[in-house]
């Protein structure tokens, strides 16, 4: 390969990386900036968390970007460390979408994509159409970059030195180390995987060697997260370390599986015979899914998921407490210092979150729940949004409206964690009001039958 071939390879890689950036930025703008909010409002359901991580990563075309966001959320306290696990695992699945896309050979249509995208981006006034144009243009750049790289590496098959170097990668350990180092250098597992695909398509790499390179690339992909965590707090660093450990664990599991059961690779190859590019893309995706399935089956992971569920329960409780306190401070809620007809007791508003209609504090009955898993109540004499309460046993729609304004769905809100007598709860109560004529707000929890 001469100097012009090297420049063509570097230029193709640059165009590929920039195309990924343009496409991801366009998709993010099309979402209206909702990606971060989606991640912030992480559900405690582990399957949904994994799907969320995979979906967001597929949209922005970068597992590094997703996990860097997660490190930032954990660092700022928006997200608990235990909540980050599913997102990180899902991101490792979502990043395989790039290889699946690039396995298609649509280089013939690349100029059309670039032209159409440029027209939409440069000449259309509607912002949404402009963002769609940037996505199409980024898509075209991505494929044009791949085409340039494929053309540039063709002469390498005639280079004895390069072929000799690649032959050293027949050692799986060396292939994995090269995959780690090469990906760390590029700061992108998608980029390195696409390059390995191109080498394999040109006959420079065998399928088996490329598989170990892809496994190494998964470990090398954590480099941006480790760098981002250098300035993070302890939990932010833990989130980055968690990503590294998962990918090392993933590599170990996959190496063991393909050596104990070599039929796995044969089976993946049979899905797309005579198409090594697609075979590698399928391997990348299937390996990521297998790793997640194995990880979620181990006890330590399930323990972390339960912590995530409890964290979500308490996070919802804190949101409710803040919403009720703000409503009182803003004058939308008037709370007398003593309840009407109960002058010897305090007065306030409260919300009870339950696991189900049968698991309630002792003072409540299922008919108070208004067919929901929460009870919104207020003492007699309390006024919420202009409506005065006459009976604390009646479901208070004014309090429910305050929760809805805070972004909570009262129809689906309920206890997420399991029934654990040592660490969990069946219900959580959030109270805001007066006791002995002193304003207070509190959160407490308990089990069915507790008062």
Residue pairs with C-beta under 8 A, 6 or more apart in sequence:
1 9
1 152
1 153
1 155
1 156
1 159
1 162
5 152
5 155
6 152
8 148
8 149
8 151
8 152
9 148
9 149
9 152
9 153
11 148
12 144
12 145
12 146
12 147
12 148
12 149
12 150
12 151
12 152
13 145
13 149
13 186
13 191
13 195
14 145
15 141
15 142
15 144
15 145
15 148
16 141
16 142
16 145
16 146
16 149
16 191
16 194
17 145
17 186
17 188
17 191
18 138
18 141
18 145
19 138
19 139
19 140
19 141
19 142
19 143
19 144
19 145
20 61
20 62
20 98
20 138
20 142
20 188
20 190
20 191
21 138
22 134
22 135
22 137
22 138
22 141
23 61
23 134
23 135
23 138
23 139
23 141
23 142
24 59
24 60
24 61
24 62
24 65
24 138
25 134
25 138
26 131
26 132
26 133
26 134
26 135
26 137
26 138
27 59
27 60
27 61
27 131
27 135
28 35
28 59
28 60
29 127
29 131
29 134
30 128
30 131
30 132
30 135
31 59
35 56
35 59
35 60
35 69
36 69
38 52
38 56
39 52
39 56
39 66
39 69
39 70
39 73
39 79
39 87
40 73
40 78
40 79
41 407
42 49
42 52
42 79
42 83
42 86
42 87
42 312
43 49
43 52
43 312
44 83
44 305
44 308
44 309
44 311
44 312
44 313
44 416
44 417
45 416
46 86
46 296
46 305
46 308
48 86
49 83
49 85
49 86
49 87
49 90
49 308
50 86
50 87
50 89
50 90
50 93
50 292
50 296
51 90
52 86
52 87
52 90
53 66
53 86
53 87
53 88
53 89
53 90
53 91
53 92
53 93
53 94
54 90
54 91
54 93
54 94
55 90
55 94
56 66
56 87
56 90
56 91
56 94
57 63
57 65
57 66
57 90
57 91
57 93
57 94
57 95
57 97
58 94
58 97
60 66
61 97
61 98
61 190
62 95
62 188
62 190
63 91
63 92
63 94
63 95
63 189
63 190
63 221
64 187
64 188
64 189
64 221
64 224
64 225
66 87
66 91
66 94
67 87
67 88
67 91
67 222
67 224
67 225
67 239
67 240
67 243
68 224
68 225
68 228
70 79
70 84
70 87
70 88
70 91
70 239
71 84
71 225
71 228
71 229
71 232
71 236
71 239
71 240
72 228
72 232
72 236
73 79
73 84
74 80
74 81
74 84
74 232
74 235
74 236
74 238
74 239
75 229
75 232
75 233
75 235
75 236
75 239
80 307
80 308
80 311
80 315
81 235
81 238
81 239
81 242
82 304
82 305
82 307
82 308
82 311
83 308
83 311
83 312
84 239
84 242
85 242
85 301
85 304
85 305
85 308
86 305
86 308
88 239
88 242
88 243
88 246
89 246
89 291
89 292
89 295
89 296
90 292
92 218
92 246
92 247
92 250
92 288
92 291
92 292
93 285
93 288
93 289
93 292
95 189
95 190
95 221
95 288
96 281
96 284
96 285
96 288
97 285
98 190
98 193
98 194
99 190
99 193
99 194
99 197
99 280
99 281
99 284
99 285
100 281
100 282
100 284
100 285
101 142
102 142
102 143
102 146
102 194
102 197
102 277
102 281
103 197
103 275
103 277
103 278
103 280
103 281
105 277
106 143
107 143
107 144
107 146
107 147
110 140
110 143
110 144
110 147
111 140
112 140
113 136
113 137
113 139
113 140
113 143
114 137
114 140
114 141
114 144
116 133
116 136
117 133
117 134
117 135
117 136
117 137
117 138
117 139
117 140
118 133
118 137
119 133
120 129
120 130
120 132
120 133
120 136
120 137
121 130
121 133
121 134
121 137
122 133
124 130
124 133
146 194
146 198
149 194
149 195
149 198
150 198
150 201
150 202
153 198
153 199
153 202
153 204
154 202
156 162
156 163
156 202
156 204
157 163
157 202
157 203
157 204
162 204
163 204
166 199
166 204
166 205
166 209
168 174
169 175
169 178
169 205
169 209
169 212
169 213
170 206
170 209
172 212
172 255
175 209
175 212
175 213
175 216
176 212
176 213
176 215
176 216
176 219
176 251
176 255
177 216
178 213
178 216
179 192
179 196
179 212
179 213
179 214
179 215
179 216
179 217
179 219
179 220
180 216
180 217
180 219
180 220
181 216
181 220
182 192
182 195
182 213
182 216
182 217
182 220
183 189
183 191
183 192
183 216
183 217
183 219
183 220
183 221
183 223
184 220
184 223
186 192
187 223
187 224
188 221
189 217
189 218
189 220
189 221
192 213
192 217
192 220
193 214
193 217
193 280
193 284
196 205
196 210
196 213
196 214
196 217
196 280
197 210
197 276
197 277
197 280
197 281
199 205
199 210
200 206
200 207
200 210
200 276
200 277
200 280
201 276
201 277
205 213
207 265
207 269
207 276
207 279
207 280
208 265
210 276
210 280
211 258
211 265
211 280
211 283
214 280
214 283
214 284
214 287
215 251
215 254
215 255
215 287
216 251
218 247
218 250
218 251
218 287
218 288
219 244
219 247
219 248
219 251
221 247
222 240
222 243
222 244
222 247
225 239
225 240
225 243
225 244
226 240
226 244
228 240
229 236
229 237
229 239
229 240
229 241
232 239
232 240
246 291
246 295
249 291
249 295
250 287
250 288
250 291
250 295
253 290
253 291
253 294
254 287
254 290
254 291
257 264
257 290
258 264
258 265
265 283
268 279
268 282
268 283
268 286
269 279
271 278
271 279
271 282
272 278
272 279
272 282
295 301
296 302
296 305
306 417
306 418
306 420
306 423
309 416
309 417
309 418
310 416
310 417
310 423
310 424
312 416
312 417
313 353
313 415
313 416
313 417
313 425
313 428
314 428
314 443
316 353
316 408
316 413
317 353
317 428
317 430
317 443
318 443
319 406
319 407
319 408
320 351
320 353
320 403
320 406
320 408
320 430
321 430
321 432
321 441
321 442
321 443
322 406
323 402
323 403
323 405
323 406
323 408
324 333
324 349
324 351
324 399
324 402
324 430
324 432
324 441
325 432
325 441
327 333
327 384
327 402
328 335
328 432
332 384
332 385
332 402
333 349
333 382
333 383
333 384
333 385
333 398
333 402
334 382
334 383
334 384
335 347
335 348
335 349
335 379
335 382
335 432
335 433
335 434
336 347
336 381
336 382
336 434
337 346
337 347
337 434
337 437
338 344
338 345
338 346
338 347
338 434
338 437
339 345
339 346
339 347
339 379
339 380
339 381
339 382
339 392
340 379
340 380
340 381
341 380
342 379
342 380
346 379
346 433
346 434
346 435
346 436
347 379
347 381
347 382
347 433
347 434
348 378
348 379
348 382
348 431
348 432
348 433
348 434
348 435
349 376
349 377
349 378
349 379
349 382
349 384
349 396
349 399
349 431
349 432
349 433
350 376
350 377
350 378
350 429
350 430
350 431
350 432
350 433
351 374
351 375
351 376
351 377
351 399
351 403
351 429
351 430
352 360
352 361
352 364
352 374
352 375
352 377
352 427
352 428
352 429
352 430
353 373
353 374
353 413
353 414
353 415
353 427
353 428
353 429
353 430
354 360
354 369
354 373
354 374
354 375
354 414
354 415
354 426
354 427
355 373
355 414
355 415
355 419
355 426
355 427
356 373
356 414
357 366
357 369
357 373
358 366
358 448
359 415
359 426
359 427
359 447
359 448
360 366
360 369
360 375
360 426
360 427
360 448
361 427
361 429
361 446
361 450
361 451
362 449
362 450
362 451
363 451
364 375
368 375
368 377
368 393
368 394
368 395
369 375
369 395
370 395
372 410
372 411
372 413
373 413
373 414
373 415
374 410
374 413
374 414
375 395
376 395
376 396
376 397
376 399
376 400
376 403
376 410
377 392
377 393
377 394
377 395
377 396
377 399
378 384
378 389
378 392
378 396
378 398
378 399
379 389
379 392
379 433
380 389
380 390
380 391
380 392
381 388
381 389
382 388
382 389
382 433
383 389
384 396
384 398
384 399
384 401
384 402
385 398
385 401
385 402
386 398
387 397
387 398
389 396
389 398
400 410
403 410
403 413
404 410
415 425
415 426
415 427
415 428
417 424
417 425
418 424
419 426
419 447
421 447
425 445
425 446
425 447
426 446
426 447
426 448
427 445
427 446
427 447
427 448
428 443
428 444
428 445
429 443
429 444
429 445
429 446
430 441
430 442
430 443
431 440
431 441
431 442
431 443
432 440
432 441
433 439
433 440
433 441
434 440
